[in-house]
């Protein structure tokens, strides 16, 4: 037996597929409500942007489920803004996954800003940095937020233990960001074991790669179906029917633009025009409608969750 076969068998013994799923098997896993897929809109930076998105959602009569919110950092919203954001989302039955403010690029260490240094990853430096981000999460919880984006696996494990200890409410959920860089069944399984409720692998994976992750992982997979130019600028709308077939339960993540959080064209900065972001939110809702239409035309067996399923981490203002 060659080493490739030995490696594959050893992987399968620990619950990881020994190869990508080139046969593209149909996933048998579903959301708790029985649905195959849900919609996720990114870049809801301020209450006015959320108001515009909700208005467009109702005009187009499309169910949306999760909001990746305040990517610029929740520290930059005051308490009133956080409470208003939580109330708007709660009234519309939308899950909010908020980005806590203190993170790697806010620190004084500049290794992250060098080409090679950035390869080390976005991780927290020291206990003070961990304390700052936990404090920001607690500040958001006080405003009613119940979902948080996490990049650092050490932070994820710590937050999961804090939740078990009662220091963080039991209904708080953690989503792992694309910035964590996971792209395999082994990575997804690790995050699931550390307490992630859902995770966002790299956006440029193939269908067999998504399918192999689904074989090993039970939590929802968050799939970037359109992603900013800074990340490669791809748009995969016509793959949606096959994506949902092999990767269900999955969230389709809508995040177009020139750049997200880095560079002079980054959208998620506090100085970016609020009305422009509000208009852009409306466009994202339209994209959700198009994705839904393509799935229903080509794979009508797949169902979209209705608005506000019970398992969402809807804010509690």
PECORWO-V821751 format. One record per helix or strand. SS is the DSSP state (H for helix, E for strand). FROM is the first residue (numbers start at 1). TO is the last residue. If there is no record, write none. Layout:
BEGIN
ss = {SS & SS}
from = {FROM & FROM}
to = {TO & TO}
END
This chain:
BEGIN
ss = {H & E & H & E & H & H & E & H & H & H & H & E & H & E & H & H & E & H & E & H & E & H & E & E & E & H & E & E}
from = {3 & 37 & 47 & 66 & 74 & 79 & 95 & 104 & 111 & 117 & 126 & 147 & 153 & 173 & 178 & 185 & 198 & 207 & 220 & 229 & 235 & 237 & 250 & 259 & 266 & 274 & 304 & 314}
to = {13 & 44 & 60 & 69 & 76 & 92 & 98 & 106 & 113 & 120 & 142 & 150 & 165 & 176 & 180 & 193 & 199 & 216 & 227 & 231 & 235 & 247 & 255 & 259 & 266 & 298 & 304 & 314}
END
